[in-house]
Amino acid sequence: MTLRQAQGDRDDFPAGTVWLVGAGPGDPELLTRKAERLIRSASVVFHDALVGPGVLDLAASGARLVHVGKRSGRHSKDQATIDRLIVEAALAGERVVRLKGGDPSIFGRSMEELNACRAAGVRARICPGITAASAAAASLGTSLTLRGFARKLVFVTAHACAGEALDLDWHSLADPMATLAIYMGKAAAGEVARALLAHGLPANTPVAIVENASLPSEQTLSTRLDLLPLAMLACAGTGPALLLIGTAMNHSPLAAAKMQGSDVHAFAEQAS
Ligand SMILES: C[S@@+](CC[C@H](N)C(=O)[O-])C[C@H]1O[C@@H](n2cnc3c(N)ncnc32)[C@H](O)[C@@H]1O
C-alpha cells in the first residue's frame, strides 16, 4: 500500500459522485473525520430522519439539505424515489452525500442505492459509521462480546412487513453464548422475548434497552428476557431504541445498578 492510499485520496469527491455516509448514532463527535469532510464538501445532502441536527449543521451554507427519512410507519419517501433522487442529483453534476444513521451497511438499504447508482453509471462509495449497537454498549459500559460469555454477536432486525410474523431463525438466535443486537425491535419486543424463551433462552437472560444512544436524551433500562414485554411498556419514549440481549449485559455496572431498583420489577409485581 502506498502512503497516498493509506492517507486516503483527497480527490475522492468530484462533481457527479455519490457518497453513502454513516452519520453514527447521533452524537456529532462520533462521526468519522472522513464523514465530516464529505458532509462539508457536499453540494446536496439527502438525509435520514435519525440524523441529528448537530451533524447536519456541518453542511456548507449553500448546500441543499433534503430530508428523505423513513421512520416506522411514517415513510416520507419510498426507496425507489430516494434511489431516483440521488441518481438525478449526481447526473446533474452535484456532489451528493446520502447521509444515513449509524453505519450505512447495517439495515440501511444501501445496496438498493448503490445498485441504482451503478446502473446509471454514477460512481458511488461508502464511508462507514458507528452503528447503534456499538454506541449502546458504550453507554452501558459493557462489551458486546465477552471472553467466556459471548463469543458471537448477531445483528438482527425485528422489523417485519405490516401484519406479518417475524421470519427469524429462532433456534440459532437462542444461543446463551451470543449477544443479540436487535434493531427496530420496539414494536416486536414481546414477540422476540416469547420466541427466544420458547427456543430455550433462560428467562433471566439480561436485556438492555437503550433509546437515543449517544444523545443527550439517551435512556437506558435493564431487565430480563421474561420481563421484556413489561419493560417496553415502561419505555414511553418515541426515539429509536436498540435491544441488547445476552449474558454480556450482566457485566454492565450501569445495568446492574439499574436492575436492582428497576421500574420493571415494580411493573411486574403490580401486573402479577
Ligand atoms: C433502519 S435501522 C438503521 C441502523 C443504522 N444503520 C445503524 O447502523 O445504527 C434504525 C434502527 O437503528 C437503531 N438505532 C439507530 N440509532 C439509534 C440510537 N441513537 N439509539 C438507539 N438505537 C438506534 C434503532 O433500533 C432504529 O430503529
The ligand as a MOL file (V3000), in Angstrom:
LIG
                    3D

  0  0  0     0  0            999 V3000
M  V30 BEGIN CTAB
M  V30 COUNTS 27 29 0 0 0
M  V30 BEGIN ATOM
M  V30 1 C -33.1240 1.4910 9.9080 0
M  V30 2 S -32.1670 0.9970 11.2960 0 CHG=1
M  V30 3 C -30.6550 1.7910 10.8940 0
M  V30 4 C -29.4930 1.3020 11.6860 0
M  V30 5 C -28.2250 2.0970 11.4140 0
M  V30 6 N -27.7940 1.9190 10.0570 0
M  V30 7 C -27.0990 1.7420 12.3750 0
M  V30 8 O -26.0780 1.2060 11.9430 0
M  V30 9 O -27.2420 2.0390 13.5800 0 CHG=-1
M  V30 10 C -32.8500 2.0360 12.5550 0
M  V30 11 C -32.7510 1.3900 13.9260 0
M  V30 12 O -31.4310 1.5400 14.4450 0
M  V30 13 C -31.4820 1.6740 15.8490 0
M  V30 14 N -30.9220 2.9810 16.2020 0
M  V30 15 C -30.4770 3.9330 15.3730 0
M  V30 16 N -29.9760 4.9920 16.0550 0
M  V30 17 C -30.1250 4.6810 17.3670 0
M  V30 18 C -29.8050 5.3440 18.5820 0
M  V30 19 N -29.2100 6.5430 18.6030 0
M  V30 20 N -30.1140 4.7210 19.7520 0
M  V30 21 C -30.6870 3.5040 19.7630 0
M  V30 22 N -30.9930 2.8270 18.6430 0
M  V30 23 C -30.7280 3.3990 17.4620 0
M  V30 24 C -32.9460 1.5530 16.2490 0
M  V30 25 O -33.2200 0.2000 16.5230 0
M  V30 26 C -33.6350 2.0010 14.9650 0
M  V30 27 O -34.9700 1.5090 14.9020 0
M  V30 END ATOM
M  V30 BEGIN BOND
M  V30 1 1 1 2
M  V30 2 1 2 3
M  V30 3 1 2 10
M  V30 4 1 3 4
M  V30 5 1 4 5
M  V30 6 1 5 6
M  V30 7 1 5 7
M  V30 8 2 7 8
M  V30 9 1 7 9
M  V30 10 1 10 11
M  V30 11 1 11 12
M  V30 12 1 11 26
M  V30 13 1 12 13
M  V30 14 1 13 14
M  V30 15 1 13 24
M  V30 16 1 14 15
M  V30 17 1 14 23
M  V30 18 2 15 16
M  V30 19 1 16 17
M  V30 20 1 17 18
M  V30 21 2 17 23
M  V30 22 1 18 19
M  V30 23 2 18 20
M  V30 24 1 20 21
M  V30 25 2 21 22
M  V30 26 1 22 23
M  V30 27 1 24 25
M  V30 28 1 24 26
M  V30 29 1 26 27
M  V30 END BOND
M  V30 END CTAB
M  END
